[in-house]
Structures are given as structure tokens and as C-alpha cells.
Amino acid sequence: MKKELWRQLIHASGVFIVVLSYFLPPQLLIILCVTILAFVVIVFRLDHQHHIPFFSTILRVAKRDEDERGFVYFFIGIIITLYIFQFNMAIANAAILILLFGDSASTLIGRRFGRIKLPFQSHKTLEGSLTFLGVGFLVSLTQLPLIPAFIGALAGTLTEAYSPIDDNVPIPLISALAITVVIYFLI
């Protein structure tokens, strides 16, 4: 569990992207994310043959044995979300925060306290999903009004629970899409 805690803290540290969005234009944020992704891919590949001070230690502490590409999908989800939803950075930021904190919290709580399995999903729990919904809702409230924040968190929760692909890509995209529909078409 300690390894997973470190992994999720690193996952949540992506909050710097949201913070930087108040100072940088979306295009520059996208370039920054692509640059970080390229850097991490290079470090990851080099780490297989060489010990890289600081970075190798982080990779050994936080990397899941069965998942070597999660960080790639993580950045791809954020990059695509920034690109598509840059017309309203509150939507993009809320969706990114839902990914960062909702997904991290649900993993930690679901693995530690999860007992009730979700229907049609043997490795996800009700406790983890409810945590995702609550945390996702709270963090999205920092960017959005009540109803769009809740709908975005709910969409992210369902996506995390039932996505057939790595959830780091669809969570922010589906959350942002649901928020957009609520803000521009329903309210």
C-alpha cells in the first residue's frame, strides 16, 4: 500500500498544470506537457539500463509492476483535454482535477477499504467509486458551479469504473464533455 500511496501522490502532483493555467496560455501548457511526457519516456527507457540519480529511485518507489505506460496515458489525457477544451479553461481545469484527485483517492480508498464490488466490474469497488465522486465533486467546485461540477464528477466516476481502456485518457475527456453539455446546452 505504501508504494501505491507514493504513486498516487505523484499522480496528484499534476495539479501544477492547473496552477500554471492561471499564468500561461493553453498552447504553452500543452507544449509543457508534451515536453514533460517526452522527458519521462526518455528517463523511463534509460532507467531500464542505467541508474539515474533521483529519477530511478522515484520510478522504483512508484511504478506498478504490471503498468509501465500509465504515465503516458495520464499525459495524453491531459494534453487532449487542454487542446479540445481550451476555449473554457474552467472546464478543462475541472476535468483535470477530477482525474488527478478523484482517480487517486478512489484507488487508495478502494484498495484499502473496498469490499462491495461494482456490477459487471470485478476489480472496482463501490467504496472507491463513491470516493471518486465525492473528491471529484469537491475539487471541481473550485472551478465550476454546483450542477456542472457534480455532473462532471459523476461522468468521471462512471468512466473510471467502466472504461475498457486505461482510464487516464477518457476520464478528463468525458468529464469535460459532460460539463460542457451542462453549461452550454442545459443551463
C-alpha positions in Angstrom: 0.0 0.0 0.0 2.9 2.3 0.7 4.1 2.0 -3.0 0.5 2.9 -4.1 0.4 5.9 -1.8 3.6 7.3 -3.4 2.2 6.6 -6.9 -1.0 8.4 -6.2 0.8 11.4 -4.6 2.9 11.7 -7.8 -0.4 11.4 -9.8 -2.0 14.2 -7.8 1.1 16.4 -8.2 -0.1 17.1 -11.7 -2.1 19.9 -10.0 0.8 22.1 -11.1 -0.8 22.1 -14.6 -4.0 23.7 -13.2 -2.0 26.2 -11.2 0.1 27.1 -14.3 -3.1 27.6 -16.3 -3.7 30.8 -14.4 -0.3 32.2 -15.7 0.3 30.5 -19.1 -1.8 30.3 -22.2 -3.2 26.8 -23.0 -0.9 26.3 -26.0 2.1 26.8 -23.8 0.7 24.4 -21.2 0.2 21.8 -24.0 3.8 22.2 -25.1 5.0 21.9 -21.5 3.0 18.7 -21.0 4.4 17.2 -24.3 7.9 18.1 -23.2 7.4 16.5 -19.7 6.0 13.4 -21.4 8.9 13.1 -23.8 11.4 13.6 -20.9 9.7 11.0 -18.7 9.6 8.5 -21.6 13.4 9.0 -22.2 14.1 8.7 -18.5 11.9 5.5 -18.3 13.8 3.9 -21.2 17.2 4.9 -19.8 16.2 3.5 -16.4 16.0 0.0 -17.8 19.8 0.0 -18.5 21.2 2.6 -16.1 20.6 4.0 -12.6 19.6 7.7 -13.0 20.0 9.5 -9.7 16.7 10.7 -8.2 14.6 9.5 -11.2 15.4 5.8 -10.9 14.5 6.0 -7.2 11.2 7.6 -7.9 10.4 5.0 -10.6 11.3 2.1 -8.3 9.1 3.5 -5.5 6.1 4.4 -7.6 6.0 2.1 -10.6 3.5 -0.7 -10.7 5.0 -3.9 -11.9 2.1 -4.6 -14.3 1.8 -1.0 -15.6 4.7 0.6 -17.4 2.7 3.1 -19.6 0.2 4.7 -17.2 2.1 8.0 -17.1 1.9 8.1 -20.9 -1.9 7.8 -20.9 -2.0 10.3 -18.0 -0.3 13.0 -20.0 -2.2 12.1 -23.2 -5.5 12.6 -21.4 -4.4 15.9 -20.0 -2.9 17.1 -23.3 -6.0 16.2 -25.3 -8.3 17.8 -22.7 -6.3 21.0 -22.8 -6.4 21.1 -26.6 -10.1 20.4 -27.0 -11.4 22.4 -24.1 -9.0 25.4 -24.1 -12.0 27.6 -25.1 -13.1 27.4 -21.4 -10.2 26.7 -19.0 -12.5 26.3 -16.1 -14.0 23.2 -17.8 -10.5 21.9 -18.7 -9.1 22.5 -15.2 -12.1 20.9 -13.5 -11.8 17.8 -15.7 -8.0 17.6 -15.0 -8.6 18.0 -11.2 -11.2 15.2 -11.4 -8.6 13.0 -13.0 -5.8 14.0 -10.6 -7.6 13.8 -7.3 -10.7 11.7 -7.9 -8.8 8.8 -9.5 -6.0 8.9 -6.9 -8.5 8.9 -3.9 -10.6 6.2 -5.4 -7.6 3.9 -5.9 -6.3 4.4 -2.4 -9.7 4.0 -0.7 -11.0 1.3 -3.0 -7.8 -0.8 -2.4 -7.7 -0.3 1.3 -11.4 -0.3 2.3 -13.3 -1.5 -0.8 -15.5 -4.5 -0.1 -18.5 -4.2 -2.3 -17.7 -5.0 -6.0 -19.4 -2.9 -8.7 -21.8 -4.7 -11.0 -20.0 -6.0 -14.1 -16.6 -4.9 -12.8 -14.8 -7.4 -10.6 -11.8 -5.1 -9.7 -13.6 -1.9 -8.9 -15.5 -1.2 -5.6 -18.4 0.9 -4.6 -16.3 2.5 -1.9 -13.7 3.5 -4.4 -16.3 4.9 -6.8 -18.1 6.9 -4.1 -14.8 8.3 -3.1 -14.1 9.3 -6.7 -17.5 11.0 -6.9 -17.1 12.9 -3.6 -13.5 14.0 -4.2 -14.1 14.8 -7.9 -17.1 16.9 -7.0 -15.2 18.8 -4.3 -12.2 19.6 -6.5 -14.3 20.6 -9.5 -16.3 23.0 -7.3 -13.1 25.1 -7.2 -13.6 25.8 -10.9 -17.4 25.4 -11.6 -20.9 26.0 -10.2 -22.6 23.2 -8.3 -24.5 21.3 -11.0 -21.8 21.2 -13.7 -19.3 20.2 -11.0 -21.4 17.3 -9.9 -22.2 16.1 -13.4 -18.5 16.3 -14.3 -17.6 14.2 -11.3 -20.4 11.7 -11.9 -19.2 11.3 -15.6 -15.7 10.8 -14.4 -16.8 8.3 -11.8 -18.7 6.2 -14.3 -15.8 6.4 -16.8 -13.3 5.3 -14.2 -15.4 2.4 -13.1 -16.3 1.1 -16.6 -13.8 2.3 -19.2 -12.5 -0.5 -21.3 -9.2 1.3 -21.8 -6.7 3.0 -19.5 -8.9 5.5 -17.6 -6.4 8.3 -17.6 -7.4 9.2 -21.2 -11.2 9.1 -21.0 -11.7 10.4 -17.5 -10.8 14.1 -18.2 -12.3 14.0 -21.7 -15.7 12.5 -20.7 -15.9 14.7 -17.6 -15.1 17.9 -19.7 -17.7 16.8 -22.3 -20.4 16.3 -19.7 -19.6 19.7 -18.1 -19.7 21.4 -21.5 -23.1 19.9 -22.3 -24.5 21.0 -18.9 -23.1 24.5 -19.1 -23.7 25.3 -22.8 -26.9 23.3 -23.5 -28.8 22.6 -20.3 -28.3 25.6 -18.1 
